[in-house]
Amino acid sequence: MISKVARDEESGSAVAEFVMVSALVLALFLAVVQVALAMHVRALAIDAAAEGARVAARADRDLASGAVRTQELLSAALGARYGDDVSVRRAVEGGLDVVEVTVQVPLPVVGLIGPSGVLTLEGHALEEM
């Protein structure tokens, strides 16, 4: 049996425990949401680069149209800051002519705010003849 002195020493500890545990759970939840947002930004940038490569690889289009399409997609989905650094080039991979779109986007650290040019992502498409 717990003595009266021991019960008095624990008085009010439930409130403090709740506050501390709630803060930890909230921090963990926000960290998981931020990681999910970073992965979402990465997936959108890869998709935009691949779409830009497909546009630039068409027989009736040039490389600049692929860069413009990539910038449009990134700006519409994530904001103008994300569509700034896009480069397009022709390459040969495995004996095949491909168009390669490279995108450098910020890594979102707090919301969509983060250091620029941390994520470098590429999209490829076979060039039409």
Secondary structure as GFF3:
##gff-version 3
##sequence-region A 1 129
A	DSSP	alpha_helix	4	9	.	.	.	ID=ss1
A	DSSP	alpha_helix	13	57	.	.	.	ID=ss2
A	DSSP	alpha_helix	63	78	.	.	.	ID=ss3
A	DSSP	three_ten_helix	80	83	.	.	.	ID=ss4
A	DSSP	beta_strand	85	93	.	.	.	ID=ss5
A	DSSP	beta_strand	96	105	.	.	.	ID=ss6
A	DSSP	beta_strand	119	126	.	.	.	ID=ss7
###
